Every structure is written in C-alpha cells, then in structure tokens.
C-alpha cells in the first residue's frame, strides 16, 4: 500500500529528473496551473516563465539533486524543505550550486503537483553572500 509520503517521494524524484533534463512536457504536468516560483534573489516566475527557461535552452543543468528532504503532509497539501544542489547555467552564467528550497505540493486530480517553490541562498556556500557579520 502506497502512502501519501511514498507518492510524494516519487513525485519529488520525478520532478527532479524533469528539471535536470529540461523536460518541459513532464514539468508541464508536474507544475500546478497557478504555479509560482520565487528565486534566490526574490524574482517571481509563473508556470509559463518556468517552462520557457527550459524550452529556450536558457537554463541547463549538468547536475540537480535534492537531499536533506523534510516533509510535512497536511491532508491534500505538503510543505517540503530541502537542500537543492546542482551545477548548471542560465544564459551562460553559472547558477548557485547550493540552495535551500521550500516547496508547496498539492493534490490535484489524485496526483501531487508543485504549486510553489521558494529558493534562498545558503550563506557561505559558493556563489552565495557570506554569513551576516562574518567576512
């Protein structure tokens, strides 16, 4: 018997693979229609914006991983906090290698969908600002 946690773990693995491969068809299925992504600098992306980065080839990952995953399920919704690590580029510039990501998952049509993600730098990691008060 599959639990909501098992289904969510499978969803996160499938979403991670789609991000790594720039698979816009899969991402279109995995993102809720009203999806909003918030990047580490505070910019906001709609579902269309998120998919367009991959479709145009502007965003390319060489690696993309999720670990230190902590999930809390609330009925048909879940809050997931994870360490997102990866190597890649956006329009030729390197993307941050380490981010903390908060994902909001919702059950829609009997499947998990990503409704929102908010990413933040992890102070002191390559490409991120230093820890406040430290050089």
Protein Blocks (a to p, Z undefined) as FASTA:
>chain_A
ZZfklmmmmmmmmmmmmmmnopaklmmmmpcfklccddfkopacdfklmmmmmmnomacc
fbdcdehiacddehjaccddddddddddeehiacdfbdcdddddddeehiacdfbdcddd
dehiahiacdehiZZ
